[in-house]
Each structure stands twice: as structure tokens, then as C-alpha cells.
Amino acid sequence: MSFSQTLQSIVNRVEGGAGAVILGIDGIIIERFVKAMPADLDLELIATELSTLLIRSVHTATDTGLGDLREMLFATELMTFVLRPITSEYFLLFGLNPGGNVGRARFELRKAQLALEAEFAI
């Protein structure tokens, strides 16, 4: 299954799923699938800004002895985002519209992470 198909499959299985992205730790989008995201939101800008927050969170988790970051949730008025690492350099970003099923999104991201780990292993 291609990256695009994997993302589309995740989004379609989650109630309220707006889109999903595979991105590098540098904020550059590798692949994306957008289903129902508000047109006035810039997905590239969101991914870049969240990757900055992600880098800080990864460092905080390691520097404080908490271990590796496993998941990050970022909820706002318009969208909720769940980030999950594939490797230390690549992440899955999932966007939910208000009222979306966060639990199902977390479950689907975990499944996708396991499936994609082998393809991203160096």
C-alpha cells in the first residue's frame, strides 16, 4: 500500500477525520491526504509549526528522563491534531474536525505507525 493510500485509509476510518500527513522532523511534508479540512487553513504552515513544538517536546521528554515521546495531542477551537512518531525523524500528523473521534484516531495512528516503521527504517 502506498503512503497516500495508507493516509487515505486512516482518515476514512475515523469519524471527523480531516486529513493525515507524513512529515519529517524538519516540518517538510512527505505525503498528505486531505478529506475535509477548512479551506482557509494552511496545512504546510500547521505542519511546520507543529514540528517546532514536536522538536521541543521530544527534547523535553528526553532531557527530563521521561523517555521517548510516543504521542502528542494538540487541541484547538477549529481542529485537533494527533502526532505519533514513525521513527525519530518521521512523524504521522492526523487532523480531526470538531467532534471527531480522538480515540479512534489514536488507534488508527498506532496501527499505521507499526505498518510504516519497516518502510522508514534505515
Buried (B, 14 or more C-beta within 10 A) or exposed (E): EEBEEBBBBBBEBBEBBBBBBBBBBEBEBEBBBBBEBEEEBEBEEBBBEBBEEBBEBBEEBEEEEEEEBEEBBBEEEEBBBBBBBBBEEBBBBBBBBEEBBBEBBBBBBBEBBEEBEEEBEE
